[in-house]
Amino acid sequence: MRSTPSPRVRFLAVFALVLLAGGGAYMLIHGSSSASNTAGTQATLTNTTRTTTTTAKQSAKPEKSTKSRRKAPVEGVDALDASLAAHPLVVVSLYARNVITDNQAMQEARAGAAAVGAGFVAFNVFDEKIARQLATLLGNSATSNPEVLFFKRGRNLVFTLQGFADSRVVAQAAKNVYPYTEPWVSDVKRICGRFSASLAAAQRTATGADLGSTTGREQAATALNKAASLLSRETKSLGAVRTTVSDAKNYAQLVADLQQIATNLGSEAVALRGNDQETAKTIEQKNAALIVSASSLAANLQITSCVS
């Protein structure tokens, strides 16, 4: 039996066209009357073009005005309602537009909301109309600026962050208020569930083997090869999962770490069969470091059950 078993890998669930109209004038080369007709034709074409252009501009003005009237609100209760219709959670930033730090806080809140896919609306408390709307919305409750409010559908205020909060704090608060799992995360967890139990069993066998005997080393090597084969196969499935753009880099690194761990397990098995326990120990230590890296990545991706 190994006197001091080293930690091994256990994985529970990885991973314009503008059309231009033009006119031309016909040039006649015989007679003065023809020249006069030509001049008349040119004058007519010019007047017609001017009339057409003026009419087009006049008809375009109402359309532009209509579009302007239809522009969606970006602040206030109407904006909040529109955002709640599209998002189950909306981050609301209370700020004073003429205060630099408030503007910074508002931008941080916007970034935090975007990071977790939540809606975002701002309330400029120095705008009298917006301030009245806010007072009605909150039942005249006292507010401060900057401040971040979190609303669920039905205009339900579920959480508040007073003072300046950076994007990470806003994002984490939004996750806590309304946990949301990306579809790809569920896919990864399902893949991890296919091999977690078998992998854990193989790891226990390898850890408990007596490396002081040929039989024990063979037992450990067989278990390590089984774990390596299983993990290598499933990391290919994990590598086929397409994540969100924001998570792609970290996820790719996680899969790469897992693939390397599988390779190392196989190498450790070879070392044990050759009774090269020093090399086996070195490989095991490398895997321990990889596990730390993979665990950190998995935590950031909310798939901690895939590495533990």
C-alpha positions as CSV (number, residue, x, y, z in Angstrom):
1,M,0.0,0.0,0.0
2,R,1.1,3.6,-0.7
3,S,2.1,5.2,2.5
4,T,1.1,8.7,1.4
5,P,-1.4,8.6,-1.5
6,S,-1.1,11.7,-3.6
7,P,-4.3,13.5,-4.8
8,R,-5.4,12.3,-8.2
9,V,-7.9,13.5,-10.6
10,R,-11.6,13.1,-9.9
11,F,-14.0,14.4,-12.3
12,L,-17.7,14.5,-11.5
13,A,-19.4,16.2,-14.4
14,V,-16.9,18.0,-17.5
15,F,-17.2,20.0,-19.1
16,A,-27.7,52.0,-50.9
17,L,-28.4,51.9,-53.5
18,V,-29.5,55.3,-54.4
19,L,-30.9,55.4,-57.9
20,L,-30.0,58.7,-59.6
21,A,-32.3,60.0,-62.3
22,G,-30.7,62.3,-64.8
23,G,-31.7,64.1,-67.9
24,G,-29.7,65.1,-71.0
25,A,-30.3,67.7,-73.7
26,Y,-30.2,66.9,-77.3
27,M,-27.7,69.1,-79.3
28,L,-28.9,70.0,-82.9
29,I,-26.3,71.1,-85.3
30,H,-28.6,72.8,-87.9
31,G,-30.6,76.2,-87.6
32,S,-31.0,78.8,-84.9
33,S,-34.6,77.7,-84.1
34,S,-33.2,74.2,-83.3
35,A,-30.7,75.8,-80.9
36,S,-33.6,77.7,-79.3
37,N,-35.6,74.4,-78.9
38,T,-32.5,72.9,-77.3
39,A,-32.3,75.6,-74.7
40,G,-35.9,75.3,-74.0
41,T,-35.6,71.6,-73.5
42,Q,-32.7,72.0,-71.1
43,A,-34.6,74.6,-69.1
44,T,-37.6,72.2,-68.8
45,L,-35.4,69.4,-67.7
46,T,-33.7,71.5,-65.1
47,N,-37.0,72.8,-63.7
48,T,-38.4,69.3,-63.6
49,T,-35.4,68.0,-61.7
50,R,-35.7,70.8,-59.2
51,T,-39.4,70.1,-58.7
52,T,-38.8,66.4,-58.2
53,T,-36.0,66.9,-55.7
54,T,-38.0,69.4,-53.7
55,T,-41.0,67.1,-53.6
56,A,-38.9,64.2,-52.5
57,K,-37.4,66.2,-49.6
58,Q,-40.8,67.4,-48.5
59,S,-42.2,63.9,-48.5
60,A,-39.3,62.5,-46.7
61,K,-39.6,64.9,-43.7
62,P,-42.7,63.3,-42.2
63,E,-41.1,59.8,-42.4
64,K,-38.1,61.0,-40.5
65,S,-40.3,62.6,-37.9
66,T,-42.3,59.4,-37.5
67,K,-39.2,57.3,-37.0
68,S,-38.0,59.8,-34.3
69,R,-41.3,59.6,-32.5
70,R,-41.1,55.8,-32.5
71,K,-37.6,55.6,-31.0
72,A,-37.7,53.3,-28.0
73,P,-37.1,55.0,-24.6
74,V,-33.7,54.4,-23.0
75,E,-34.5,55.7,-19.5
76,G,-37.5,55.7,-17.2
77,V,-40.4,53.3,-16.4
78,D,-41.3,52.8,-20.1
79,A,-37.8,51.6,-20.8
80,L,-37.9,49.3,-17.7
81,D,-41.2,47.8,-18.9
82,A,-39.8,47.2,-22.4
83,S,-36.7,45.6,-21.0
84,L,-38.6,43.4,-18.6
85,A,-40.6,42.1,-21.6
86,A,-37.4,40.9,-23.1
87,H,-35.4,39.9,-20.0
88,P,-36.5,38.1,-16.9
89,L,-34.1,40.3,-14.9
90,V,-33.3,44.0,-15.5
91,V,-30.4,45.9,-13.9
92,V,-31.4,49.6,-13.2
93,S,-28.8,52.2,-12.6
94,L,-29.7,55.3,-10.6
95,Y,-27.2,58.1,-11.4
96,A,-26.8,61.8,-11.8
97,R,-25.7,62.6,-15.4
98,N,-23.6,65.7,-14.4
99,V,-21.6,63.7,-11.9
100,I,-18.5,62.0,-13.3
101,T,-18.4,59.1,-10.8
102,D,-22.1,58.5,-11.3
103,N,-21.6,58.2,-15.0
104,Q,-18.8,55.8,-14.4
105,A,-21.0,53.8,-12.1
106,M,-23.8,53.7,-14.7
107,Q,-21.4,52.3,-17.3
108,E,-20.1,49.7,-14.9
109,A,-23.7,48.6,-14.2
110,R,-24.4,48.4,-18.0
111,A,-21.3,46.2,-18.5
112,G,-22.2,44.0,-15.6
113,A,-25.7,43.4,-16.9
114,A,-24.4,42.6,-20.4
115,A,-22.0,40.1,-18.9
116,V,-24.8,38.0,-17.6
117,G,-27.4,38.6,-20.3
118,A,-29.6,40.8,-18.1
119,G,-31.6,43.8,-19.3
120,F,-30.3,47.3,-18.5
121,V,-32.1,50.6,-17.9
122,A,-30.9,53.9,-16.4
123,F,-32.7,56.5,-14.3
124,N,-31.1,60.0,-14.3
125,V,-32.2,61.3,-10.9
126,F,-31.5,64.9,-11.9
127,D,-34.2,64.7,-14.6
128,E,-37.4,65.9,-12.9
129,K,-39.7,63.6,-15.0
130,I,-37.5,60.6,-14.4
131,A,-37.2,61.3,-10.7
132,R,-41.0,61.5,-10.4
133,Q,-41.3,58.1,-12.2
134,L,-38.7,56.6,-9.9
135,A,-40.5,57.9,-6.8
136,T,-43.7,56.3,-8.0
137,L,-42.0,53.1,-8.9
138,L,-40.4,52.8,-5.5
139,G,-43.3,54.1,-3.4
140,N,-41.4,57.2,-2.4
141,S,-38.7,55.1,-0.7
142,A,-35.4,56.8,-0.1
143,T,-32.8,56.3,-2.8
144,S,-29.2,57.4,-3.4
145,N,-27.0,57.8,-6.3
146,P,-25.2,56.0,-7.6
147,E,-27.3,52.9,-6.9
148,V,-28.1,49.7,-8.7
149,L,-31.5,48.1,-8.5
150,F,-32.5,44.6,-9.7
151,F,-36.0,44.1,-11.0
152,K,-37.8,40.9,-12.1
153,R,-40.9,40.7,-14.2
154,G,-43.9,42.4,-12.7
155,R,-41.6,45.3,-11.7
156,N,-40.6,43.4,-8.6
157,L,-37.5,44.9,-6.9
158,V,-35.5,42.0,-5.6
159,F,-32.1,43.4,-4.7
160,T,-30.3,46.7,-4.3
161,L,-26.6,47.7,-4.4
162,Q,-25.9,51.1,-2.9
163,G,-23.0,53.2,-3.9
164,F,-20.4,52.6,-6.6
165,A,-20.3,49.0,-7.8
166,D,-18.0,47.7,-10.6
167,S,-19.2,45.5,-13.4
168,R,-18.0,42.3,-11.7
169,V,-20.0,43.0,-8.5
170,V,-23.1,43.9,-10.6
171,A,-22.7,40.7,-12.6
172,Q,-22.3,38.5,-9.6
173,A,-25.3,40.1,-7.9
174,A,-27.4,39.5,-11.0
175,K,-26.3,35.8,-11.0
176,N,-27.2,35.5,-7.3
177,V,-30.6,37.1,-7.8
178,Y,-31.5,35.2,-10.9
179,P,-29.3,32.2,-11.5
180,Y,-29.1,31.4,-15.2
181,T,-27.4,28.5,-16.9
182,E,-26.4,28.7,-20.5
183,P,-27.6,25.7,-22.6
184,W,-24.0,24.7,-23.3
185,V,-23.3,24.4,-19.6
186,S,-26.0,21.8,-19.3
187,D,-24.6,19.9,-22.3
188,V,-21.2,19.8,-20.6
189,K,-22.6,18.6,-17.3
190,R,-24.4,15.8,-19.1
191,I,-21.2,14.7,-20.7
192,C,-19.4,14.8,-17.4
193,G,-22.1,12.7,-15.8
194,R,-21.4,9.9,-18.3
195,F,-18.0,9.2,-16.9
196,S,-17.7,10.6,-13.4
197,A,-18.6,7.5,-11.5
198,S,-16.4,5.2,-13.6
199,L,-13.5,7.6,-13.5
200,A,-13.7,8.0,-9.7
201,A,-13.7,4.2,-9.3
202,A,-10.6,3.8,-11.4
203,Q,-8.9,6.5,-9.4
204,R,-9.7,4.9,-6.1
205,T,-8.3,1.6,-7.4
206,A,-5.1,3.2,-8.5
207,T,-4.7,5.1,-5.3
208,G,-5.2,2.1,-3.1
209,A,-2.9,-0.3,-5.0
210,D,0.3,-1.5,-3.3
211,L,3.1,0.0,-5.4
212,G,5.6,-2.0,-3.6
213,S,4.6,-5.2,-5.4
214,T,4.5,-6.2,-9.1
215,T,0.8,-7.1,-8.7
216,G,0.0,-3.8,-7.1
217,R,1.8,-1.8,-9.7
218,E,0.0,-3.7,-12.4
219,Q,-3.3,-3.1,-10.7
220,A,-2.6,0.6,-10.5
221,A,-1.4,0.8,-14.1
222,T,-4.5,-1.0,-15.4
223,A,-6.8,1.4,-13.4
224,L,-4.8,4.4,-14.7
225,N,-5.1,3.3,-18.3
226,K,-8.8,2.8,-17.9
227,A,-9.2,6.3,-16.5
228,A,-6.9,7.7,-19.2
229,S,-8.9,6.0,-22.0
230,L,-12.3,7.1,-20.5
231,L,-11.2,10.7,-20.0
232,S,-9.6,10.9,-23.4
233,R,-12.7,9.7,-25.1
234,E,-15.0,12.1,-23.2
235,T,-12.8,15.1,-23.7
236,K,-13.4,14.7,-27.5
237,S,-17.2,15.1,-26.8
238,L,-16.5,18.1,-24.6
239,G,-14.4,19.6,-27.3
240,A,-17.4,19.5,-29.7
241,V,-19.5,21.7,-27.4
242,R,-19.9,25.3,-28.7
243,T,-19.9,27.8,-25.9
244,T,-20.7,31.5,-25.8
245,V,-18.0,33.8,-27.3
246,S,-17.2,35.2,-23.8
247,D,-16.5,31.7,-22.4
248,A,-14.9,30.1,-25.4
249,K,-11.3,30.9,-24.4
250,N,-11.5,29.5,-20.9
251,Y,-13.5,26.5,-22.0
252,A,-11.0,25.6,-24.7
253,Q,-8.2,25.8,-22.0
254,L,-10.2,23.6,-19.7
255,V,-10.6,20.9,-22.3
256,A,-6.9,21.1,-23.2
257,D,-6.1,20.7,-19.5
258,L,-8.3,17.6,-19.3
259,Q,-6.8,16.1,-22.4
260,Q,-3.3,16.6,-20.9
261,I,-4.4,15.0,-17.7
262,A,-5.6,11.9,-19.7
263,T,-2.3,11.7,-21.5
264,N,-0.4,12.0,-18.2
265,L,-2.4,9.2,-16.7
266,G,-1.4,6.9,-19.5
267,S,2.3,7.9,-19.0
268,E,2.1,7.3,-15.3
269,A,0.8,3.8,-16.0
270,V,3.7,3.1,-18.3
271,A,6.1,4.3,-15.6
272,L,4.5,2.1,-13.0
273,R,4.7,-1.0,-15.2
274,G,8.4,-0.3,-15.5
275,N,8.7,0.1,-11.8
276,D,9.9,3.7,-12.4
277,Q,8.1,5.1,-9.4
278,E,10.1,8.3,-9.4
279,T,8.8,9.2,-12.9
280,A,5.3,8.1,-11.9
281,K,5.5,10.4,-8.9
282,T,6.7,13.3,-11.0
283,I,3.8,12.8,-13.5
284,E,1.3,12.6,-10.7
285,Q,2.6,15.9,-9.3
286,K,2.2,17.5,-12.8
287,N,-1.4,16.2,-12.9
288,A,-2.0,17.7,-9.5
289,A,-1.0,21.1,-10.8
290,L,-3.2,20.6,-13.9
291,I,-6.2,19.8,-11.6
292,V,-5.8,23.1,-9.8
293,S,-5.8,25.0,-13.1
294,A,-8.8,23.0,-14.4
295,S,-10.7,23.5,-11.2
296,S,-10.2,27.2,-11.4
297,L,-11.4,27.4,-15.0
298,A,-14.4,25.1,-14.2
299,A,-15.4,27.4,-11.3
300,N,-15.3,30.4,-13.6
301,L,-17.5,28.6,-16.1
302,Q,-19.9,27.3,-13.5
303,I,-19.1,23.7,-14.2
304,T,-17.3,22.8,-11.0
305,S,-18.9,19.4,-10.9
306,C,-16.7,18.4,-13.9
307,V,-13.4,18.8,-11.9
308,S,-13.0,18.1,-8.2
